[in-house]
Amino acid sequence: MNKTIYAQAFKEEVVRKMLTRGNRTIADMAAELNVPYHSVRNWLRNPNMAHLHRAAGSEKRPQEWTAEQRLQALLDTNTLAPEELSAWCRERGIFAHQLQAWKAEFCLPAKPASDTAEVRKLRGELTSLQRELSRKDKALSEAAALLVLQKKYQALWEDEDK
């Protein structure tokens, strides 16, 4: 049986990656890191790695930030130069594009109350136009059918005249 011995620093790094793996499974991450699944699972359960669990649990992922925290982040980074912004983002574990997305979310124009009445009016117009289109479509298909019947009728009577 081939047993590989891993350094403690390597084990800790694998556990850190596992704790921040997102939606991926342990098996997928173990295969990606080329480490046996059961070794990784045992390292995650190891009480000596508990300090890593606490550290990972204390940091929030950017998706878990509250609206107030996001707004504060935007206010803090509004006047930073690109280099300073990158350093600020690295310290907090986020990306600059996430800040831009948050800014876009906060800068959405507020919908006025009249929008709902306007939307209702437009929906009413839409349904009436759809009804009218349906009625005209049926009339057109009926006219086309009558034309076809008329041509067949004329062709039938022309054959009898000969």
C-alpha positions in Angstrom: 0.0 0.0 0.0 1.5 3.3 -1.1 1.0 5.9 1.7 2.0 9.5 0.9 3.0 11.8 3.8 1.9 15.4 3.4 3.4 18.4 5.1 1.3 20.1 7.7 1.4 23.4 5.7 0.1 21.5 2.7 -2.8 20.0 4.7 -3.7 23.4 6.1 -3.8 24.9 2.7 -6.0 22.1 1.4 -8.4 22.6 4.3 -8.5 26.4 3.6 -9.4 25.7 0.0 -12.0 23.2 1.1 -13.6 25.6 3.5 -14.0 28.2 0.6 -15.0 25.8 -2.1 -18.5 27.2 -2.6 -20.9 24.8 -4.2 -18.3 22.2 -5.3 -18.1 18.9 -3.5 -15.2 17.6 -1.4 -14.7 14.8 -4.0 -14.4 17.3 -6.9 -12.0 19.5 -5.0 -9.9 16.4 -3.9 -9.7 15.3 -7.5 -8.7 18.8 -8.6 -6.0 19.0 -5.9 -4.9 15.4 -6.6 -5.3 14.3 -3.0 -7.3 11.2 -1.9 -10.9 12.0 -0.9 -10.6 10.2 2.5 -7.5 12.1 3.4 -9.1 15.4 2.8 -12.2 14.4 4.7 -10.1 13.3 7.6 -8.1 16.6 7.6 -11.4 18.5 7.7 -12.5 16.5 10.7 -9.2 16.8 12.5 -9.4 18.8 15.7 -5.9 20.2 15.0 -7.5 22.1 12.0 -10.2 23.7 14.1 -8.4 27.1 14.0 -8.9 27.1 10.2 -12.6 26.5 10.6 -13.0 29.4 12.9 -11.0 31.7 10.7 -13.0 30.7 7.6 -16.3 31.1 9.5 -15.5 34.6 10.6 -15.0 35.9 7.1 -18.2 36.6 5.1 -18.3 35.9 1.4 -19.1 38.9 -0.7 -22.5 37.4 -1.5 -23.4 37.4 2.2 -22.6 41.1 2.8 -25.5 43.2 3.9 -26.7 46.2 2.0 -25.2 48.5 4.7 -21.9 46.8 4.4 -21.9 47.0 0.6 -22.8 50.7 0.8 -20.0 51.3 3.3 -17.6 49.5 1.0 -18.6 51.7 -1.9 -18.2 54.8 0.2 -14.8 53.6 1.4 -13.5 52.9 -2.1 -15.1 55.8 -4.0 -11.9 58.0 -4.0 -9.3 55.3 -4.1 -6.7 55.0 -6.9 -6.7 51.7 -8.8 -3.7 50.4 -6.9 -5.2 51.3 -3.5 -8.5 49.8 -4.6 -6.9 46.5 -5.5 -5.1 46.4 -2.1 -8.4 47.2 -0.3 -10.2 44.5 -2.2 -7.5 41.9 -1.5 -7.7 42.7 2.2 -11.4 42.0 2.3 -11.5 39.1 -0.2 -13.6 40.7 -2.9 -13.0 41.8 -6.5 -13.3 45.2 -8.0 -16.0 44.0 -10.4 -18.1 43.1 -7.4 -17.9 46.7 -6.2 -19.0 47.8 -9.7 -21.9 45.5 -9.6 -22.9 46.8 -6.1 -22.6 50.3 -7.4 -24.9 49.5 -10.3 -27.4 48.0 -7.9 -27.4 51.1 -5.7 -27.7 53.5 -8.6 -30.8 52.0 -10.1 -33.4 54.7 -10.5 -36.3 54.5 -8.1 -39.6 53.5 -9.7 -42.3 56.2 -9.4 -45.7 55.2 -8.2 -47.2 56.1 -11.5 -45.3 53.2 -13.2 -47.8 50.6 -11.9 -50.8 52.5 -13.5 -48.9 53.0 -16.7 -47.9 49.3 -16.7 -51.6 48.3 -16.2 -52.7 50.6 -19.0 -50.0 49.1 -21.4 -51.1 45.6 -20.5 -54.7 46.5 -21.3 -53.6 47.9 -24.6 -51.6 44.8 -25.3 -54.5 42.4 -24.6 -56.8 44.4 -26.8 -54.2 44.5 -29.6 -53.7 40.8 -29.3 -57.5 40.2 -29.5 -57.7 42.4 -32.6 -54.7 40.6 -34.2 -56.3 37.2 -33.5 -59.6 38.4 -35.0 -57.9 39.7 -38.1 -55.8 36.6 -38.4 -59.0 34.5 -38.4 -60.7 36.7 -41.0 -57.6 36.5 -43.2 -57.5 32.7 -43.0 -61.3 32.6 -43.8 -60.8 34.9 -46.8 -57.9 32.7 -48.0 -60.0 29.6 -47.7 -62.9 31.3 -49.6 -60.4 32.2 -52.4 -59.2 28.7 -52.6 -62.8 27.4 -52.8 -63.7 30.0 -55.4 -60.7 28.9 -57.6 -61.7 25.2 -57.2 -65.3 26.0 -58.1 -64.2 28.0 -61.2 -61.9 25.2 -62.2 -64.6 22.6 -61.8 -67.1 24.6 -64.0 -64.5 25.3 -66.6 -63.9 21.5 -67.0 -67.6 20.9 -67.6 -67.9 23.5 -70.3 -65.4 21.8 -72.4 
